[in-house]
Amino acid sequence: MAGFSLKCGDCGTLLKSVEEAQEHAELTKHANFVESTEAVLNLVCADCGKPCRSKTESDLHTKRTGHTEFVDKTSEAAKPISLEAPKPKDDVEMEEAGEGSSTQQEGEMVVPEVNPQLLAELEEMGFPKERSTRALHFSGNENLEAAVSWIVEHENDPDIDLMPLVPVNSKKPEAPKKALTPEEIKQKQHELRERARKKKEEAEKLSEREREKERIRIGKELLEAKRIEEDNERKRILALRKAEKEEEKRAREKIRQKLEEDKAERRRKLGLPPEEPAAAKPSAPPVEEKKEDEAKVKTAFNTLLTFAKNVATNPNEEKFRKIRLTNANFQDRVGKLKGGVEFLELCGFEKIEGGEFLYLPREKVDMPVLHSAGSELNSAINNPFFGVL
């Protein structure tokens, strides 16, 4: 089957024609070409029309321009390759006259000619014939040192032990070119290194730009994800706070009801009448007045507790069992507050001398009543929710 391309045995590049193979050989010094049935890719950019001959070339074009659409026209452009090298117009008649054996020879691939003496020396050193021939061919077939250096540099090549093949030329072999001087060789090497360095720098710069774009994209995605996470966290915290406030409100309502019940129970035990709803829940009292009333009530409770404690501790002392109702301190602390005098009367005190004094006779001192009154007063004073309601 006729081939569609020439493949470089050294680097694997596919070439469309003998002319391209010759140009490739001049640029790279590669001379190992074989006929291949694999067609050269022809990927045409749908945006700008640039043809690309490999997937690597199309990927590089995409990175540079951002164009991603390519039309595969490989099958349209694939034609059997002609291994016949181009010839000048003056040689056409000579070619027609000598057609036959020369045409057959031009289509053949043969082993390149190398210096037999150098080849023998390499074989004596232990290198196979194929490797020695390849080394001499690609090192310029000039000296033993260059061939050995080539073998050392390419010892890991997969095709190092394959016999190289080159196309047969219809012309006679030209005389070998003049060998380069050491200075010229150094200059060539320097130029090649400079070209390779510049190419590498360009590739690294392109790669760095691509990496920077990728880092920027990833950074934006991370920031967006973090923002969404923070928004969700704020919403969750707000929902928790709202639930906590509602739960706290329900708890305060339960405590208020419990205090109301305890307060009503204490008034019942002390024999006081139930508190009127209007008095129990005044309509929106000012904060300052409420705090002042709380302080007065607490002072009255402490004073009543002192009276009950003094009588229970010293029941025989008349000064603790007799209280002047007109006393300014008593009026300020207990007398002017509703229920203060009534509480003392429930403890056994009686009004005497026209209502000027409260007096508790010794024989009417009831210790259980005094202890119960003191306990209730002390419980109310030490209640942490005293005055909340």
Protein Blocks (a to p, Z undefined) as FASTA:
>chain_A
ZZfbdcdfknopacfbfklmmmmmmmnopabdcddfbdcdddddfklopacfbfklmmmm
mmmnopabdcdfklmmpccddfbdcddfklmmmmmmmgcjkmmmmmpccdddddfklmmm
mmmnopafklmmmmmmmnoomammlmmmmmmmmmmpmklmpccdddddfbdcdddddddd
fklmmmmmmmmmmmmmmmmmmmmmmmmmmmmmmmmmmmmmmmmmmmmmmmmmmmmmmmmm
mmmmmmmmmmmmmmmmmmmmmmmmmmmmnopacddfklmmcghiafklmmmmmmmmmmmm
mmmmmmmmmmmmmmmlmklmpccfklmklmmmmmmpghklmmmmmnopaceehhlaccdd
fklpcfklmmmmmmmmmmmmmpmkgokZZ
